[in-house]
Amino acid sequence: MIDTQHYKTILEDRRAYLVGKTSDIEESFEKSGDEPFDGDSAAVDDLEVLDDLDDMAQSEIRAIDAALDRIENGTYGICVRSGEPISKERLDVLPHTPFCKNHA
């Protein structure tokens, strides 16, 4: 039996961390909007990297929310494709995964 409370705590902590990071990124975008670039390609590159990081964080937040929903409805740790259990080792590495290793 999977200790869902353990994974719920891990997922909630990770979600809080990511939400904080996305807030920091949004703040960086807001600050950069006030500054002219003057052809500074490094500044543009920095914003593109921040945008990519924000996209990745938002994607992980959505996956975490889905995992938390699975915990609430009693299906956490069950592969959404095969219906087979997801190994504890896999959940330890990627607690928001909806797939067993065979369907990843």
Phi and psi in degrees as a GROMACS rama.xvg file:
@    title "Ramachandran Plot"
@    xaxis  label "Phi"
@    yaxis  label "Psi"
@TYPE xy
-82.2081  136.041  ILE-2
-80.1527  86.5026  ASP-3
-64.434  -29.8078  THR-4
-63.8441  -38.754  GLN-5
-58.9613  -49.0926  HIS-6
-70.6304  -33.5634  TYR-7
-61.3117  -43.3034  LYS-8
-62.6159  -45.1893  THR-9
-60.2368  -46.4707  ILE-10
-64.7808  -43.5891  LEU-11
-64.9681  -39.7633  GLU-12
-64.4066  -43.7378  ASP-13
-64.479  -41.0974  ARG-14
-61.027  -45.7142  ARG-15
-60.7901  -41.3218  ALA-16
-60.7551  -47.492  TYR-17
-66.1639  -39.2716  LEU-18
-61.8414  -40.5741  VAL-19
-62.4778  -42.9547  GLY-20
-65.0775  -41.1822  LYS-21
-66.2346  -32.5078  THR-22
-65.1857  -41.8908  SER-23
-61.3767  -41.2407  ASP-24
-65.1839  -44.8535  ILE-25
-60.6371  -38.9473  GLU-26
-63.5855  -39.5877  GLU-27
-63.1292  -40.6653  SER-28
-63.947  -42.439  PHE-29
-62.8004  -42.4729  GLU-30
-65.6742  -39.3073  LYS-31
-69.669  -23.344  SER-32
-66.5476  -19.8804  GLY-33
-89.9493  -9.73095  ASP-34
-109.992  132.232  GLU-35
-72.2464  147.522  PRO-36
-84.1793  -29.6555  PHE-37
48.9261  40.541  ASP-38
73.4429  16.4231  GLY-39
-80.1722  95.4102  ASP-40
-68.1212  -26.7084  SER-41
-64.4833  -39.2708  ALA-42
-65.6834  -40.0639  ALA-43
-64.7432  -44.0257  VAL-44
-60.0835  -41.643  ASP-45
-60.1812  -42.897  ASP-46
-67.1576  -35.5636  LEU-47
-65.6636  -40.1156  GLU-48
-64.1925  -44.8469  VAL-49
-60.2807  -39.7896  LEU-50
-63.8668  -42.5733  ASP-51
-63.9405  -42.3556  ASP-52
-63.0548  -39.4036  LEU-53
-63.7791  -43.3003  ASP-54
-60.523  -43.5668  ASP-55
-65.202  -41.0363  MET-56
-64.2546  -43.3508  ALA-57
-62.3128  -39.1507  GLN-58
-64.1079  -43.7732  SER-59
-67.0388  -37.3097  GLU-60
-60.2079  -43.191  ILE-61
-61.7273  -40.8436  ARG-62
-66.5106  -38.5548  ALA-63
-65.687  -43.4388  ILE-64
-59.1838  -40.8846  ASP-65
-64.9153  -39.9328  ALA-66
-65.4467  -40.9937  ALA-67
-63.944  -36.4948  LEU-68
-63.3498  -40.5944  ASP-69
-64.7785  -35.5032  ARG-70
-63.2078  -45.9941  ILE-71
-63.4765  -35.9431  GLU-72
-96.039  7.1022  ASN-73
81.5531  15.0019  GLY-74
-111.319  7.98141  THR-75
-64.6028  138.712  TYR-76
86.6719  5.98474  GLY-77
-114.47  127.337  ILE-78
-60.7866  129.972  CYS-79
-72.8425  -16.4952  VAL-80
-91.746  -48.1755  ARG-81
-99.9711  -20.8151  SER-82
79.8759  3.67069  GLY-83
-84.9907  155.39  GLU-84
-64.6927  145.297  PRO-85
-90.9685  132.963  ILE-86
-64.04  148.931  SER-87
-59.3201  -38.7857  LYS-88
-60.5134  -40.6251  GLU-89
-68.1255  -43.0582  ARG-90
-65.6986  -32.62  LEU-91
-64.0021  -35.1332  ASP-92
-83.2984  -40.3821  VAL-93
-136.925  77.1135  LEU-94
-64.2794  -16.1037  PRO-95
-96.476  5.72367  HIS-96
-67.2958  137.377  THR-97
-96.1495  2.13868  PRO-98
-123.178  144.678  PHE-99
-73.2369  170.389  CYS-100
-63.76  -28.2919  LYS-101
-72.1107  -21.1932  ASN-102
-114.687  9.16823  HIS-103
